[in-house]
Amino acid sequence: MSAVTPAPRRPKGRTLRTAAGRTGQYAALLCYLAFLAFPLLWLVSTSFKSPQELGSIEPTWIPRDPSFDNYRAAFDAQPLLRSALNSLLVAGSAALIAVAIAIPAAYVMVRYGRSRVSRAGTGWVLISQMFPFVLIIIPLFLVLRNLHLIDSLPGLVLVYVVWNLPFSLWMLRGFVKAVPQSLEEAAAVDGASRLRTLTHVVLPLLVPGVVATLMFSFVTAWNEFFFALVLLKSPENQTMSVILTHFIGAEGVADLGPLAAAAVLATLPSLVLFSLLQRRLAGGMLAGAVKG
């Protein structure tokens, strides 16, 4: 009966170096997470502070006497619920429409990469990201005025769709590349059309990428400020990002407590969506990064 050969032992010095390296990685990760979480934690803390504590020379991390007075003042001062509904409608509609257009467009760009249409689409994606907002706002304003879409939520949705489309197209392009073409060939042998292949074979495999793209498109439209400020004039049509500026007075003095409370409320939808979709979002981001 042969003796079992014991597993070779790692040198003690190498084990210590590995443990030290992992400890350093975890420490760096914790520092990075603290760096990202600090603004949000400070914002939440500020929203519960009294005016006297906000005006104190010595800042405090935790409110001495926390209360919801700033939240009540924020709701009394501005129509936060209506602006939140406007932002939700605009951001959700823009994200859905942009992704719905980007899915077949990304498929064409990947599967027909050598065609003129595909090359033109790729060039448009790259060139469109080079123009600053200030350069296009006047032509955009004139076009929407001729279409009678100034100061309207559908007009802002149209702007956000065009604005989000290059990013959505470029992101989904990597996920379509990850789908094996042999599956489409097998569906074609079974008699499936291109449209049926896209909807029944390719699209189910793109679910993580679609969720990730929808999430990023929604958050981008939700946080956008410049287009909403220029194109929306009526108070009943203004989005959450524009309403937040109303907490700053004419002399540039901010009503800090209600502003912090309103900013916390404006952050909640993104946090809720991220928490609900984090598994699919993480899987989609990793798949796009590795296989894109």
N, C-alpha and C positions, 0 to 999 in steps of 0.2 A: 504494500500500500504506500503510494508516494506521499511524501510530506507536502503540505501546502506552503507555497512560497510566500512569506510575509510581504505585505505591500511596502514599497520603499518609503522611508520617512523623509519628509521635507527638511532641509536644513533649518535650524532654529532661526538663523538670521533672516532667511527668506520669508519665513512665517511672520516674523515681527514686522518686516517691511510691508508685507501684504496687509496686515492688520492696521498698520499706521496709515497706509494709503487709503484703505476703506474708511478709516476714521476721518481722515482729511476730506474725503469726498462727501461724507455725511455732514461734516461741519460746514463745508462750503454750500451744500444744498440747504441746510437750515438757515444760514446767513442770507441766501438768496430768497428763500421763502419769507423770512422776516422783512427783507427789503421790499418785497411785493405787498405784503400784508400791512405794513405800517401805515400807508396813506388811508386805507379803508378803516383800520382800527381807530386811527386818529379822527377820521371823519365821524364815525359812530360815536366816539367819546364826546366830540364837540357838539353833536346834535342833542345831547342830554345835559349840557352845562347851562347854568343860569347866566344872565347878562353880566352880573357882577363877577362871576368866575371867568367869563370870556374876556373881560376887560382887565383882569389881574395881570400884573407884571410877571409873576411867577406862574408859568403854565403847569397844569396838572394832568397826569395821565388818565386818572380815573375821576369822574365827576364827584364832587363832595356831596352834593344833594341832587341826584339825578331826577329829572322830571320830563314829562311829555309836552311841556309848554311850547317848545320850539316847533314841534309837529303841529300842534293846534294853531299856532300863529302862521305857519306856512300854509295850511289849508285855508285859513281865513283870508290870507293876503292874496293868494293866487289860485286859479282853477286847476289844481294839480291833477285831479282825476280826469278831467276832460282832456288835458294835454297828454296825460299818460295814455288814454285811449287813442288819441290821434297818433302818437308815436307808435303804439302797438299796431294800429291798422296800417300805417305807412310802412313801417319796417317789415312787418310780416308779409304784406302784399308784395313789396319789392323783392324780398328774399325768395319767395315762392316763384314769382314770375321769372326772375333772373336765373334761378336754378333750372326751372322748366325749359328755358331757352338754351341754357348751357349744356344740358345733358345730350341732346342730339347733335349740337354743334361740336362738342368735344369728341363725340363718337366719329363724326365725319373727319375731324382734324387728325385723329389717330389712324383710322382705317384707310383714309385716302390722303395720307400725308404728302404725297408727291403732286397732288393736283393744285391748280392755280388757286382754287377757292380756299384750300387748306393753308397754302402759303400766305395768301392775303389775310386770312383770319389770324394767323400767328403774328404777322406784321402789325395788324391792327391792335392786337392785345399788347404788344410791346410798346408801340408808339403812343397809345392812349394813356399810358401811365406816365408819360413824360411831360404832359401839359399841366401847369398849375391851375388851381381853381379860379384864381383871379383873371387869368387869361381868357377863360371860356364863359365867365358868368354873364357878360354883356350879350354876346350872341345867343346864349341860352335864354336869357331873359326876353330877348326880342322874338325868338322862336315860340316860346310859351305864350307870349302876349298875342301873337298872331293866331295861336290855337285856342285862345281864351282860357288858358289854364293857369294864369297867374293867380296867386292867392287861393289855391285849391289843393286839396289833398291828392286828387288824381294826378295833377301836374307834378307834385313832389314825388309821387310814386314812380312816374315815368322817368324822372331825373335819376332817382336812386337805382332803377333797373339798369339804365345805361351805365351808371357809375359802377355798379357791382358786377356787371356782366363780364368784363375782362378778368377780374379776379376769380369769379366762379368758373369761367371757362378754363383758365389756366390750372386751377386746382383740380377740376374733374378730369382734365386731360391725363394727369398721372394715374388716376384710378382706372380709367378706361384702358390704359396701356397694360395694367396688371391683369386684365381679363384675358385668359388664353383664347387665341383665335380659333383653336381646334373645336371649342364648344360651339362657336358660330357655324363652323363648317359642318359639324354634325347636325345642327338644326337645319341648315340648308339642305342636307341630304334627305332629311325627313320631310322636306317640302315647306318649311317655314319661310315666310317672306322676311325682308329686311326689317320691317316695322315690328313684326311679331318676334323676331330674334332679339331686337332691342328691348322690347317691353317684357318678354318672358324669360330671356336668357341673360342678357347683359345687365339690365336694370336691377334685378334682385341681388346681383353681386356687387353693385355699386352703392348699396344702402349705407354702409359706414361712411363712404366718401360724400354721399348726398347729405347725410346728417351733419357732417363736419362743415361742408360748404354752406348749408342753410344756416348753421349757427353763426359762423363768421360773417355771413352776409347780413343777418339780422342785427348782430351787435354793431356792425359798421354803420348801418342805416339808423339804428337807434341812437348812436352817439353823434351822428353828423349834426353840425351846427351851421356852417356857412351858407349852404343852399337854403336851409329852412329859414334862416334869418332874412335872406334877400327876397325869397319868393313868397313868403307868407306874411301878410300884413294884418289880417283880422285876428283879434284875440281868440276867437272861438276855433280858429284853424291852427294855431301855433302848437308846436310839439314841445316835448318836455325839455329838450336842450335849450330852446329859446326862452321858455318860461323861467328857467333858472337865472337868466340875466336880469329879470325884473326885480330880483332881490338886491340888486346893486343900485344905489341912488344916483341922482344926477351928478353929484360931485365925486363919484367913484367910491363912496363909502358903502361897504357891504353890510347887510343885516345878517351877521355871521351865523347866529343860532338857527333861524329859520332857513337860511341858505344851506347849512349843513344838513338839516333835517330833510329838505327837499332833495338834496343830492343823494342822500341815503336811499330815499324812495326811488329815485331814478336809477340807482344801481341794482335794486332788487330783481327786476325782471331778468337781467343778464345772469345774475348769480343763480336764480332759480332754474333757468334753462340749462346752464352749465352743470348744475348738480343733477338734474334729471337725465341729461344726455351725456354725462362724462365718460361712460364706458364706450359708447359708440363713437364719441368724439375722439377719445384717445386712440382707439383702434383705427379710426379713419386717418388721423394725422400720421400715425406710424406707418400705415400701409402706403400712404401717399409719399412719405419721405423716403421709404425704402425702395418702392417699386416705381415711383414716378419718373 
